Amino acid sequence: MTMHPEVWHISYFQLSIRIVLSLVIRGRIGLEREWGDHPAGFRTHILVSLGSSLIMLLSIYGFCEFAYEANVRMDPARLGAQVISGIGFLGAGTILRTGMSVSGLTTAASLWVMAALGLAVGAGFYYCALLTALLVLVSLFLLNKLEKGMTKNRNHIELMLVSWRKPRGN
């Protein structure tokens, strides 16, 4: 088995590109959430993305000095997997139920996508991260307008059901 030590190292320039790109493309998505006055806006989306990018970079490159130790097994996906499961707790905090209506689901989903985008940028998977960010923006901006247009003329019917129960023993 041939060892390639360069696989476990990254330049400061590449690290900087990945972190800054994480901020820029996810900041744009966060702006859409902010303009819509949603619970998690510009700064929240940037923080989720930066954090997940940093965790991915740490997972891949942060332990390079241990890569060739006899009993060490490198698994760059391990920390990323924890981000994906852990981000659900943050997203759940944005979901609100009031009576029969639920709000915050799109915000929670966008936070989850921010974590995935941060992991992708951290791993250097730029093309897919940029394409996904573009599609997220299309979904949040254009599809939102389309959805509002489709549901604008929808009729709402309110139905109330009242029942009485006879007392026992009479």
CORUR-V863560 format. One record per run of one state. SS is the DSSP state (H for helix, E for strand, - for the rest). FROM is the first residue (numbers start at 0). LEN is the number of residues. If there is no record, write none. Layout:
ss->SS from->FROM len->LEN
ss->SS from->FROM len->LEN
//
This chain:
ss->- from->0 len->4
ss->H from->4 len->4
ss->- from->8 len->3
ss->H from->11 len->24
ss->- from->35 len->6
ss->H from->41 len->20
ss->- from->61 len->2
ss->H from->63 len->3
ss->- from->66 len->10
ss->H from->76 len->16
ss->- from->92 len->3
ss->E from->95 len->3
ss->- from->98 len->2
ss->E from->100 len->3
ss->- from->103 len->1
ss->H from->104 len->18
ss->- from->122 len->3
ss->H from->125 len->26
ss->- from->151 len->19
//
